[in-house]
């Protein structure tokens, strides 16, 4: 049984659908339950089993209720993908406290709360997989002090959980995507006044494999990290960016 947060669209939706194809029942979690309908429909049309769940991952009570509902309906979760995320980009001198707190709340607090709730089921099962979505922005990115700090924080969080939870046969890893063509990156292009086509072309020109990433590129990596075959891979940050990153 897998939980994927931020699964209404983009990387989260692709990941939920891939895990369903891998044979897992999937809880499709997003802020608005109705926004999960398309992902759930695609999964069920392909013969999979999915549940739409609305929850604010930065709210402790909402997370507790959501994970309890998921466990009661689909069974105890043994896979968690912390993908939910938001951006509130701005240069430091323009960034507000709300911009900072919102990004930290969803990425860091949300991953903490979801992992804390899910690991209890994994520890009992003596098997589990947690995958946290970091970013190449963890290495630093102009106008993203909040996002970069949160994504870097997730890498430390990942390594620490790998140490703490390994004794329960639970692996914890992070994926750091590079440029992935999603609604979020499209919104960035609009914000800076660049056409979506030019934005992608500019990004692709800087990527060794010569193209931008797709949500399926991340979903495929999640599929491996959550498999039985990845049981000796833990505490790692895997950059899925079309080329090397420091």
C-alpha positions as CSV (number, residue, x, y, z in Angstrom):
1,X,0.0,0.0,0.0
2,X,1.5,3.3,-1.1
3,X,0.8,6.9,-0.2
4,X,1.8,9.7,-2.6
5,X,1.3,13.3,-1.5
6,X,0.8,16.1,-4.0
7,X,-0.6,13.4,-6.3
8,X,-3.3,15.4,-8.1
9,X,-1.0,16.3,-11.0
10,X,2.6,16.4,-12.3
11,X,5.3,14.3,-10.7
12,X,2.9,13.1,-7.9
13,X,0.2,11.9,-10.4
14,X,2.8,10.1,-12.6
15,X,4.3,8.5,-9.4
16,X,0.9,7.3,-8.1
17,X,0.0,5.8,-11.5
18,X,3.4,4.1,-11.8
19,X,3.1,2.6,-8.3
20,X,-0.4,1.3,-9.2
21,X,1.0,-0.4,-12.3
22,X,3.6,-1.9,-10.0
23,X,0.7,-3.6,-8.1
24,X,0.3,-1.3,-5.2
25,X,-3.0,0.1,-3.9
26,X,-2.4,3.9,-3.8
27,X,-3.7,6.7,-1.7
28,X,-3.7,9.8,-3.9
29,X,-3.3,12.7,-1.4
30,X,-3.6,16.4,-2.2
31,X,-4.9,19.5,-0.5
32,X,-8.2,19.3,-2.3
33,X,-9.7,15.8,-2.5
34,X,-11.7,16.6,-5.6
35,X,-8.5,17.5,-7.5
36,X,-7.3,13.9,-7.1
37,X,-10.3,12.5,-9.2
38,X,-8.4,12.5,-12.5
39,X,-5.5,10.5,-11.1
40,X,-7.7,8.1,-9.3
41,X,-9.8,7.6,-12.5
42,X,-6.7,6.8,-14.6
43,X,-5.5,4.3,-12.0
44,X,-8.9,2.5,-11.7
45,X,-9.4,2.5,-15.5
46,X,-6.1,0.5,-15.8
47,X,-7.4,-2.0,-13.2
48,X,-5.7,-0.5,-10.2
49,X,-7.0,0.4,-6.7
50,X,-6.8,4.0,-5.5
51,X,-8.3,6.3,-2.9
52,X,-8.6,10.1,-3.1
53,X,-7.7,11.8,0.1
54,X,-7.8,15.5,0.9
55,X,-5.3,16.7,3.5
56,X,-3.1,19.6,4.4
57,X,0.2,17.8,5.0
58,X,1.4,20.7,7.2
59,X,-1.4,20.2,9.6
60,X,-0.8,17.5,12.3
61,X,-4.4,16.7,12.9
62,X,-5.2,16.4,9.2
63,X,-2.3,14.1,8.6
64,X,-3.2,11.8,11.5
65,X,-6.8,11.6,10.3
66,X,-5.7,11.0,6.7
67,X,-3.3,8.2,7.5
68,X,-5.8,6.5,9.8
69,X,-8.4,6.7,7.0
70,X,-6.0,5.3,4.5
71,X,-5.0,2.4,6.7
72,X,-8.6,1.6,7.5
73,X,-9.6,1.7,3.8
74,X,-6.7,0.4,1.8
75,X,-4.6,-1.3,4.5
76,X,-1.4,-0.3,6.4
77,X,0.9,1.8,4.3
78,X,4.4,0.5,3.7
79,X,5.4,3.0,1.0
80,X,5.3,6.8,1.4
81,X,6.3,9.3,-1.3
82,X,6.6,12.8,0.1
83,X,6.1,14.8,-3.0
84,X,3.7,17.6,-1.9
85,X,5.3,21.0,-2.6
86,X,4.7,24.7,-3.2
87,X,6.8,27.6,-4.4
88,X,6.8,31.2,-3.2
89,X,9.8,32.4,-5.1
90,X,11.3,35.9,-4.5
91,X,14.7,37.5,-3.9
92,X,15.6,37.6,-0.2
93,X,14.9,41.3,0.3
94,X,11.4,40.8,-1.1
95,X,10.5,37.5,0.5
96,X,7.9,37.7,3.2
97,X,7.7,35.6,6.4
98,X,4.5,34.0,5.0
99,X,6.5,33.0,1.8
100,X,9.1,31.4,4.0
101,X,6.8,29.7,6.4
102,X,4.5,28.3,3.7
103,X,7.3,26.6,1.8
104,X,8.9,25.3,5.0
105,X,5.5,24.1,6.2
106,X,4.6,22.0,3.2
107,X,8.0,20.6,2.3
108,X,9.7,20.1,5.7
109,X,6.9,20.0,8.3
110,X,4.7,18.0,5.8
111,X,7.3,15.4,5.2
112,X,8.0,15.1,8.9
113,X,4.4,14.6,9.8
114,X,3.6,12.2,7.0
115,X,6.8,10.1,7.7
116,X,6.1,10.1,11.5
117,X,2.5,8.8,10.9
118,X,3.4,6.2,8.2
119,X,6.5,4.8,9.8
120,X,4.5,3.4,12.7
121,X,2.8,1.0,10.2
122,X,6.0,0.2,8.5
123,X,7.8,-0.6,11.7
124,X,5.0,-3.0,12.7
125,X,5.3,-4.6,9.3
126,X,9.1,-4.7,9.5
127,X,9.2,-3.4,5.9
128,X,8.9,0.1,4.4
129,X,10.0,2.5,1.8
130,X,10.1,6.3,2.2
131,X,11.0,8.5,-0.7
132,X,11.3,12.3,-0.3
133,X,11.3,14.7,-3.2
134,X,14.2,17.1,-3.0
135,X,15.5,19.2,-5.9
136,X,18.6,20.4,-7.7
137,X,17.6,23.7,-6.1
138,X,19.0,22.3,-2.8
139,X,22.4,23.2,-4.3
140,X,21.3,26.9,-4.4
141,X,19.1,28.8,-6.8
142,X,18.6,32.6,-7.2
143,X,15.2,33.7,-5.9
144,X,14.5,30.5,-4.0
145,X,16.0,30.9,-0.6
146,X,13.0,29.3,1.0
147,X,12.6,26.5,-1.5
148,X,16.4,25.7,-1.7
149,X,16.6,25.6,2.1
150,X,13.6,23.3,2.4
151,X,14.9,21.0,-0.3
152,X,18.4,20.9,1.3
153,X,16.7,20.2,4.7
154,X,14.9,17.2,3.2
155,X,18.3,15.7,2.3
156,X,19.4,15.8,5.9
157,X,16.0,14.6,7.0
158,X,16.3,11.6,4.6
159,X,19.8,10.6,5.8
160,X,18.7,10.8,9.5
161,X,15.6,8.7,9.0
162,X,17.6,6.1,7.1
163,X,19.8,5.7,10.1
164,X,16.9,5.6,12.6
165,X,14.6,3.4,10.6
166,X,17.0,0.9,9.0
167,X,16.7,-1.5,11.9
168,X,13.0,-2.0,10.9
169,X,13.9,-2.9,7.3
170,X,12.7,0.6,6.2
171,X,14.8,2.4,3.6
172,X,14.6,6.2,3.2
173,X,15.9,7.9,0.1
174,X,15.6,11.2,-1.7
175,X,15.2,12.1,-5.3
176,X,16.4,15.5,-6.5
177,X,14.8,16.3,-9.9
178,X,16.3,18.7,-12.3
179,X,14.1,20.6,-14.8
180,X,10.9,18.6,-15.1
181,X,8.1,19.8,-17.4
182,X,5.2,20.3,-15.1
183,X,2.5,22.9,-14.3
184,X,4.9,24.3,-11.6
185,X,7.7,24.9,-14.0
186,X,5.3,26.3,-16.6
187,X,4.0,28.8,-14.0
188,X,7.6,29.9,-13.4
189,X,8.0,30.6,-17.2
190,X,4.8,32.7,-17.0
191,X,6.0,34.5,-13.9
192,X,9.3,35.6,-15.6
193,X,7.6,36.4,-18.9
194,X,9.2,33.7,-21.1
195,X,7.2,31.5,-23.4
196,X,6.9,27.9,-22.3
197,X,8.5,26.6,-25.4
198,X,11.5,28.9,-25.1
199,X,11.8,28.2,-21.4
200,X,12.1,24.4,-22.1
201,X,14.5,25.0,-25.0
202,X,16.7,27.1,-22.8
203,X,16.7,24.5,-20.0
204,X,17.4,21.6,-22.4
205,X,20.4,23.4,-23.9
206,X,22.1,23.2,-20.4
207,X,21.3,19.5,-19.9
208,X,23.8,16.9,-21.1
209,X,21.2,14.5,-22.4
210,X,19.7,17.4,-24.4
211,X,16.1,17.4,-23.2
212,X,14.1,18.4,-20.2
213,X,12.7,15.8,-17.8
214,X,9.3,14.3,-17.7
215,X,7.2,13.3,-14.6
216,X,7.7,9.7,-15.7
217,X,11.4,10.1,-15.3
218,X,10.9,10.7,-11.6
219,X,8.1,8.1,-11.3
220,X,10.4,5.4,-12.7
221,X,13.1,6.2,-10.1
222,X,10.5,6.1,-7.3
223,X,9.5,2.7,-8.7
224,X,13.0,1.3,-8.2
225,X,13.5,2.8,-4.8
226,X,10.3,1.4,-3.5
227,X,10.9,-2.1,-4.9
228,X,12.2,-5.2,-3.0
229,X,15.3,-5.0,-5.2
230,X,16.3,-1.6,-3.6
231,X,16.5,-3.0,-0.1
232,X,20.2,-2.2,0.3
233,X,19.9,1.4,-1.0
234,X,19.2,3.8,1.8
235,X,20.1,7.4,2.9
236,X,20.9,8.3,-0.7
237,X,20.1,11.5,-2.7
238,X,19.7,10.6,-6.3
239,X,19.9,13.5,-8.8
240,X,17.6,12.8,-11.7
241,X,18.6,15.7,-13.8
242,X,19.9,14.5,-17.2
243,X,23.5,15.0,-16.1
244,X,25.8,15.1,-13.0
245,X,25.2,17.4,-10.1
246,X,27.5,18.2,-7.2
